[in-house]
Amino acid sequence: MRISVNRDLCIGSGNCARMAPEIFDQDDNGLVTLLVTDPGAAYARVRQASTICPVGAVNLSQRESA
């Protein structure tokens, strides 16, 4: 799986950063910053962060195979 974020949609609620702080952070304006693109062992929490984001700024997608 691959994580992506849409900073244009982000409203800075911080749900993602609280749910998976090793994956998400917030910049000085409170907008999401993605620290890594592969959720690894944090997959369940990243999926939950995607679900609870009030504006759908956190997305999970299938990793493209080579």
PEKA-V493954 format. One record per residue. RES is the residue in one letter. PHI is phi in radians with two decimals (999 if undefined). D_FIRST is the distance of its C-alpha to the first C-alpha in whole Angstrom. Layout:
BEGIN
{{RES/PHI/D_FIRST} {RES/PHI/D_FIRST}}
END
This chain:
BEGIN
{{M/999/0} {R/-2.25/4} {I/-1.77/7} {S/-2.43/10} {V/-2.28/13} {N/-1.95/17} {R/-1.18/20} {D/-1.21/22} {L/-1.48/21} {C/-0.96/21} {I/-1.96/24} {G/1.35/24} {S/-1.16/24} {G/1.43/22} {N/-1.02/20} {C/-1.14/17} {A/-1.15/19} {R/-1.29/20} {M/-1.29/18} {A/-2.51/15} {P/-1.15/18} {E/-1.41/16} {I/-1.90/13} {F/-2.08/16} {D/-2.44/19} {Q/-2.21/22} {D/-1.41/24} {D/-1.09/28} {N/-1.66/28} {G/1.52/25} {L/-1.46/22} {V/-1.06/19} {T/-2.21/18} {L/-1.57/14} {L/-1.53/15} {V/-2.49/12} {T/-1.77/8} {D/-1.95/6} {P/-1.23/7} {G/0.89/8} {A/-1.21/11} {A/-1.55/11} {Y/-0.89/8} {A/-1.07/11} {R/-1.25/13} {V/-1.18/10} {R/-1.06/10} {Q/-1.16/14} {A/-1.05/14} {S/-1.10/13} {T/-1.22/15} {I/-1.56/18} {C/-1.09/18} {P/-1.17/21} {V/-2.11/21} {G/1.22/17} {A/-1.42/16} {V/-1.85/13} {N/-2.24/10} {L/-2.00/6} {S/-2.46/6} {Q/-1.20/5} {R/-1.25/5} {E/-1.22/9} {S/-1.47/11} {A/-1.48/14}}
END
